[in-house]
Amino acid sequence: MTDPTQALKPLRDRIDSIDLALLALLRQRIAIIEEVRAIKGKQQVYIRPGREAAMLRVLLQQPQGLLPKGFVHRLWREMIGAFTLAEGTMRAALPGDEPGFWDLARDHFGSFMPMHPVADAAAALHAVITGAVELAALPLPRQNTPAWWRLLLAEPGLNLFYRFPFDGRRGNARPCPQDGMVIGAVAPEATGDDASVVLIEWQHGVTPAYIATALASLTPSQQLLSQEPGQLLLSWLILPGFKPDLTAWHTAHAPHIHRQRLLGCYPCPITPETA
């Protein structure tokens, strides 16, 4: 009878060789990243959201063989987070009042990213505005919740540039009702499959009925209306495409608009069925 130990030894030796080869390739990868860092010089934020998305889309379109679903995305998100930190300081604030959101954000940023819990979404934004951290990880807004996103109308230097989970999978994260988004001083990049977020603060006297009619032609995939006491009505819109041209629409409704801002653009996440 064949000794299983002897039969397994050459297979385990091959696994050990592959592990050493993978480690050598990772050392090469981070050495190249060091060259990239030297060319870039000092930056406030070392993130290229468009490049990350393009790279992940290519990888996830490759044959996955026997690899578990979600493994490639999870592995590369961990590498992206760790290697980004090798380029420079990166910290993220996130609200502590959203059950399960910490898990979702950790899966996105990777286990090496310093993440700082704060009271709520407004506090996370304040941490970025004051320079305490570079990024805010926030849940997508929901109807009938405080419109913390109004703060972003007065912060043109901050952009929404990523939505997660990018592969549409939540892994072992505790239940979280909303996707997450990342906001910071990062310029969005077009990837060919993008969505944009627009904020509109309406003039006094504008009614929800008028707003519904005005927005009907834009066909947003998400549309929220904040009606907080003492505040102007505020719309949150997710529109298809990268920086959609709203010039004609804005001109038509300009007398009714107090402030309008393109908050940012993000690469559209991949559906789990295609990842």
Buried (B, 14 or more C-beta within 10 A) or exposed (E): EEEEEEEEEEEEEEEEEEEEEEEEEEEEEEEEBEEEBEEEEEEEBBBBBBEBBBEBBEBBEEEBEEEEEBEBBBEBBBBBBBBBBBBBEBBBBBBBEBEBBBBBBBBBBBEBBEBBBBEBBBBBBBBBBEEEBBBBBBBBBEEEEEBBBBBBBEBEEBBBBBBBBBBBBBBEBEEBEBBBBBBBBBEBBEBEBBBBBBBBBBBEEBEEEBBEEBBEEBEBEBBBBBEEEEEBBBBBBBBBEBBBEBEEBEEEBEEBBBBBBBBBBBBBBBEBEEB
